[in-house]
Amino acid sequence: MSAFHILVVDDEEAMRESLAAWLQKAGHEVTMAAGGDGALEVLGQQPCDLALVDVKMPGMDGHELLRRIKEDHPRVMVVMITAYGSIESAVEAMKQGANDYLLKPFDPEHLMLLIEKLVKQKEVMDEYHVMQARLAEWDTGGFEDLLGRSLPMREVFKQIEEVAQTDTPVLISGETGTGKELVARAVHSRSLRTYGPFIAVNCGAIPEHLLESELFGHERGAFTGAVKTRLGRLEMANQGTLFLDEVGEIGLAMQVNLLRALEEKRFLRLGGQREVESDFRLICATHRNLDLLMEEGRIRSDFYYRINVITIRVPPLRERRDDVPLLAHHFLHQFAREMGRRVDGIAPEALRLLQDYAWPGNVRELKNVIERAVVVNRSGTVEGDDLTFLRAGETARSGAGSLEEVEAGHIRKTLETCGWNISRAARILGIHRGTLTRRMKKYGLDKGS
């Protein structure tokens, strides 16, 4: 049970001392006051969780003190103490906002049970206030980069609110650069695990032979180079959320090991003999078609159905063009502030270019484009000439051709701009180097083609 800071208010010294002794023995911090004025003085100087208030006191009685506490310190819980023959007075106090009452004489066990109940109530109310604050933060666009007023994004926000309070596994699907991790963090921050860790693992960026150690951890001496015990990401996620990005890149053998850990919340570190327990909520993300991967035998059906209980699809930017001005201005102010540049607007022509563009790299690409525009801008307003990179992607901007043709043309232009430096081009496109290499192979793109 959590410890409370309790204010005991009673004009009888013996009663104050007895209550304080019982409460301190149970581990609570106690402050005493002999009357209403003293109680208000204490509350004005230090925070208290609970006030135990005697109803009958000279001067300011318990009812008046209750009224003053509720007006000036509404988060303080109040329990009224009254004689057995004055139950009507206790009922009236409950109507005025008291959380509960105690009838004299009472035994310490009854008091402790009541305090324990109030501690649990406070924990629930604290969680409620945190959720209310986070919902208010959402309404004001408090989640950096996860912005949108379009119908597709409002649907995403609605789904986040619906699934956040459960512990059900969530699969977030969407193209690269759409903001899948931001959605995962939003689910976590609105869940009852919000105070726990959010542990993210990009399964596509870790070589398969290292992924097992990354997820499960290892004991000292488990393999060459394992000079000390290392905690895995599953263990780090205890009481929080485990986010597996690019979950479609996990190999079949690893899927078997991971499935058992997900179902039992117990696993062995590499080289370990003792099972480790970890209570976490699972959120996965992918840009791949997992149904197709399952048909091809690259995703086990039991693993697929375990991670795909609820799906949230994050729309690509081309399906939410109404959000482009909002996002562009958000990134503009962010980078101008970070760089100390006075760039505070986007010209209508530049805004049209941004809205007409196909955005194969999605929000991440838009962010990179605005960052580049802030760097090169000299006038204080982003003009069309600051978006020469978009002008180079004329096919994409015009919307001509299939989506694959648009993507291939955009990738080629990016590579040409970067002198075919794959790492630099991947950074500009907002994708991993391995992803870019695979797409170059898919579209037959190389320096000599």
ZAMARGU-4260 file (C-alpha; in steps of 0.2 Angstrom, whole numbers, plus 5000, padded with zeros to 4 digits):
<rodrens>
0) 5000/5000/5000 | 5006/5017/4996 | 5010/5029/5010 | 4999/5045/5013 | 5003/5061/5020
5) 4989/5063/5033 | 4983/5078/5042 | 4974/5074/5059 | 4963/5088/5065 | 4955/5086/5082
10) 4954/5097/5097 | 4957/5083/5109 | 4976/5080/5111 | 4974/5061/5116 | 4964/5058/5101
15) 4976/5067/5090 | 4991/5057/5097 | 4982/5040/5096 | 4977/5043/5078 | 4995/5049/5074
20) 5003/5034/5082 | 4992/5021/5073 | 4995/5030/5056 | 5014/5032/5058 | 5015/5013/5063
25) 5007/5009/5046 | 5020/5019/5037 | 5011/5035/5034 | 5017/5053/5037 | 5007/5063/5049
30) 5004/5081/5053 | 4993/5087/5068 | 4982/5102/5070 | 4971/5106/5085 | 4958/5116/5075
35) 4952/5122/5059 | 4963/5138/5058 | 4978/5127/5061 | 4973/5114/5048 | 4971/5127/5035
40) 4988/5135/5039 | 4996/5117/5037 | 4987/5114/5020 | 4994/5131/5014 | 5012/5126/5018
45) 5013/5108/5013 | 5003/5096/5002 | 4993/5083/5011 | 4983/5068/5003 | 4970/5065/5017
50) 4963/5075/5031 | 4955/5066/5046 | 4943/5080/5053 | 4933/5079/5069 | 4915/5086/5067
55) 4913/5095/5084 | 4927/5107/5087 | 4927/5124/5096 | 4928/5139/5084 | 4928/5133/5066
60) 4919/5116/5067 | 4922/5101/5055 | 4908/5106/5042 | 4915/5123/5040 | 4933/5116/5038
65) 4927/5103/5026 | 4919/5117/5015 | 4935/5127/5016 | 4946/5112/5011 | 4935/5108/4996
70) 4936/5126/4990 | 4955/5129/4992 | 4962/5111/4991 | 4950/5101/4981 | 4962/5086/4978
75) 4964/5083/4997 | 4953/5069/5003 | 4943/5071/5019 | 4936/5059/5032 | 4925/5066/5045
80) 4926/5059/5063 | 4909/5059/5073 | 4901/5051/5088 | 4890/5036/5086 | 4874/5046/5089
85) 4878/5059/5076 | 4876/5049/5060 | 4865/5062/5052 | 4880/5074/5054 | 4891/5062/5045
90) 4878/5059/5031 | 4877/5078/5029 | 4896/5079/5027 | 4896/5066/5014 | 4884/5077/5004
95) 4896/5092/5006 | 4910/5082/4998 | 4918/5071/5012 | 4925/5055/5005 | 4920/5045/5020
100) 4917/5045/5039 | 4922/5036/5055 | 4911/5034/5070 | 4918/5035/5088 | 4924/5024/5095
105) 4933/5014/5082 | 4948/5002/5082 | 4964/5004/5072 | 4960/4989/5061 | 4944/4998/5054
110) 4954/5014/5052 | 4968/5005/5042 | 4955/4997/5031 | 4947/5014/5027 | 4964/5022/5023
115) 4969/5007/5012 | 4952/5010/5002 | 4956/5028/5000 | 4974/5025/4994 | 4966/5014/4980
120) 4954/5028/4976 | 4967/5041/4975 | 4978/5030/4963 | 4963/5028/4952 | 4959/5047/4952
125) 4978/5051/4949 | 4977/5040/4934 | 4961/5048/4928 | 4969/5066/4930 | 4984/5060/4920
130) 4973/5053/4906 | 4963/5070/4906 | 4979/5080/4905 | 4985/5069/4890 | 4968/5070/4881
135) 4970/5089/4883 | 4987/5088/4876 | 4981/5078/4861 | 4967/5091/4858 | 4981/5104/4857
140) 4992/5094/4845 | 5004/5089/4860 | 5011/5074/4851 | 5025/5080/4841 | 5024/5076/4822
145) 5008/5066/4825 | 4997/5079/4818 | 4982/5079/4807 | 4964/5086/4805 | 4960/5075/4789
150) 4946/5062/4790 | 4959/5048/4789 | 4969/5054/4803 | 4954/5057/4814 | 4950/5039/4812
155) 4968/5035/4817 | 4965/5046/4833 | 4949/5037/4837 | 4957/5020/4835 | 4971/5025/4847
160) 4958/5030/4860 | 4949/5014/4858 | 4963/5002/4860 | 4974/5012/4872 | 4966/5007/4889
165) 4967/4988/4884 | 4982/4977/4885 | 4978/4969/4868 | 4992/4967/4855 | 4991/4980/4841
170) 4998/4979/4824 | 5001/4996/4815 | 5003/4995/4796 | 5008/5009/4784 | 5021/5014/4772
175) 5038/5019/4777 | 5039/5037/4785 | 5020/5038/4789 | 5023/5039/4808 | 5020/5022/4814
180) 5031/5023/4829 | 5023/5040/4834 | 5006/5030/4834 | 5013/5017/4845 | 5020/5030/4857
185) 5003/5038/4857 | 4994/5021/4862 | 5007/5019/4876 | 5006/5036/4883 | 4987/5034/4884
190) 4987/5017/4892 | 4988/5012/4910 | 5006/5008/4907 | 5011/5026/4903 | 5023/5027/4918
195) 5032/5011/4912 | 5045/5010/4899 | 5042/5011/4880 | 5055/5000/4872 | 5057/5001/4853
200) 5066/4988/4843 | 5069/4990/4824 | 5069/4972/4819 | 5074/4976/4801 | 5089/4986/4806
205) 5097/4972/4817 | 5106/4957/4808 | 5096/4941/4812 | 5110/4932/4821 | 5111/4947/4833
210) 5092/4949/4835 | 5090/4935/4848 | 5102/4943/4860 | 5095/4960/4857 | 5077/4954/4862
215) 5081/4940/4875 | 5097/4946/4882 | 5112/4935/4887 | 5122/4928/4901 | 5140/4931/4903
220) 5150/4918/4892 | 5134/4913/4882 | 5145/4916/4866 | 5161/4923/4861 | 5162/4941/4866
225) 5148/4940/4879 | 5159/4946/4893 | 5145/4951/4905 | 5126/4948/4907 | 5115/4959/4896
230) 5097/4963/4898 | 5086/4960/4883 | 5073/4972/4876 | 5059/4960/4882 | 5065/4962/4900
235) 5068/4980/4899 | 5050/4982/4894 | 5043/4975/4910 | 5027/4985/4916 | 5028/4995/4900
240) 5026/4993/4881 | 5037/4983/4869 | 5037/4990/4851 | 5043/4979/4837 | 5045/4989/4821
245) 5047/4980/4805 | 5041/4964/4813 | 5039/4956/4795 | 5058/4955/4795 | 5059/4943/4809
250) 5065/4925/4804 | 5054/4909/4806 | 5065/4902/4820 | 5065/4918/4830 | 5046/4919/4828
255) 5044/4902/4837 | 5055/4909/4852 | 5046/4925/4852 | 5029/4918/4851 | 5032/4908/4867
260) 5038/4923/4876 | 5023/4933/4871 | 5011/4920/4877 | 5019/4916/4893 | 5028/4932/4897
265) 5043/4921/4902 | 5059/4917/4893 | 5077/4912/4895 | 5092/4924/4891 | 5104/4916/4879
270) 5115/4904/4890 | 5103/4906/4904 | 5096/4892/4915 | 5083/4903/4925 | 5067/4909/4917
275) 5065/4928/4917 | 5047/4935/4919 | 5042/4951/4910 | 5025/4959/4909 | 5023/4970/4894
280) 5011/4975/4881 | 5015/4971/4863 | 5014/4984/4849 | 5021/4979/4831 | 5023/4989/4815
285) 5026/4984/4797 | 5026/4992/4780 | 5025/4974/4773 | 5009/4964/4768 | 5010/4951/4782
290) 4995/4941/4774 | 5006/4939/4758 | 5021/4934/4769 | 5011/4921/4778 | 5005/4914/4761
295) 5023/4913/4756 | 5028/4904/4772 | 5038/4918/4778 | 5027/4922/4793 | 5020/4908/4804
300) 5001/4908/4805 | 5001/4907/4824 | 5014/4921/4826 | 5003/4931/4814 | 4987/4929/4823
305) 4996/4933/4840 | 5002/4950/4835 | 4988/4955/4823 | 4973/4956/4836 | 4969/4974/4832
310) 4976/4984/4817 | 4978/5002/4815 | 4982/5008/4797 | 4992/5024/4796 | 4987/5032/4779
315) 5001/5038/4767 | 5003/5057/4765 | 4995/5057/4748 | 4979/5051/4756 | 4979/5065/4768
320) 4984/5080/4758 | 4974/5092/4768 | 4986/5089/4782 | 5001/5094/4772 | 5000/5113/4776
325) 4998/5109/4795 | 5013/5098/4795 | 5024/5109/4784 | 5021/5124/4796 | 5024/5113/4811
330) 5041/5107/4804 | 5045/5125/4798 | 5043/5132/4816 | 5052/5117/4823 | 5068/5119/4812
335) 5068/5138/4812 | 5068/5137/4831 | 5082/5124/4832 | 5093/5133/4819 | 5090/5150/4826
340) 5083/5156/4808 | 5070/5169/4805 | 5059/5159/4793 | 5041/5161/4798 | 5030/5157/4783
345) 5027/5147/4767 | 5022/5157/4751 | 5006/5151/4742 | 5016/5144/4727 | 5027/5134/4738
350) 5012/5127/4747 | 5004/5122/4731 | 5020/5113/4726 | 5020/5104/4743 | 5001/5099/4741
355) 5003/5093/4723 | 5018/5082/4727 | 5015/5063/4729 | 5026/5061/4744 | 5033/5043/4742
360) 5043/5045/4757 | 5028/5052/4767 | 5029/5063/4782 | 5047/5059/4785 | 5051/5065/4768
365) 5041/5081/4771 | 5051/5084/4787 | 5067/5082/4777 | 5061/5094/4763 | 5056/5107/4776
370) 5072/5106/4785 | 5082/5108/4769 | 5071/5123/4764 | 5075/5132/4781 | 5093/5129/4778
375) 5094/5137/4761 | 5081/5151/4763 | 5086/5169/4764 | 5070/5179/4763 | 5061/5173/4779
380) 5047/5165/4769 | 5049/5148/4760 | 5047/5151/4741 | 5045/5139/4727 | 5064/5141/4723
385) 5068/5134/4740 | 5059/5117/4735 | 5070/5113/4720 | 5071/5095/4726 | 5053/5094/4723
390) 5054/5102/4706 | 5067/5088/4702 | 5053/5075/4705 | 5042/5082/4692 | 5034/5065/4688
395) 5029/5063/4706 | 5023/5080/4707 | 5012/5079/4692 | 5004/5063/4698 | 5007/5054/4681
400) 5010/5036/4680 | 5007/5022/4692 | 5013/5023/4711 | 5028/5011/4707 | 5033/5023/4693
405) 5032/5038/4704 | 5042/5029/4717 | 5055/5023/4705 | 5057/5040/4697 | 5058/5049/4714
410) 5071/5037/4720 | 5082/5039/4704 | 5081/5058/4706 | 5086/5057/4724 | 5101/5046/4720
415) 5106/5057/4706 | 5105/5072/4717 | 5116/5063/4730 | 5129/5057/4717 | 5122/5039/4719
420) 5128/5039/4738 | 5116/5026/4744 | 5118/5031/4763 | 5115/5049/4760 | 5100/5046/4748
425) 5092/5034/4761 | 5094/5048/4774 | 5085/5060/4763 | 5071/5048/4758 | 5069/5044/4777
430) 5071/5025/4774 | 5085/5013/4780 | 5099/5009/4768 | 5094/4991/4766 | 5077/4996/4761
435) 5083/5008/4748 | 5095/4994/4741 | 5080/4982/4740 | 5070/4995/4730 | 5084/4999/4719
440) 5085/4981/4715 | 5066/4980/4712 | 5066/4994/4700 | 5083/4990/4692 | 5091/5006/4697
445) 5110/5008/4696 | 5122/5022/4691 | 5124/5015/4673 | 5105/5012/4670
</rodrens>
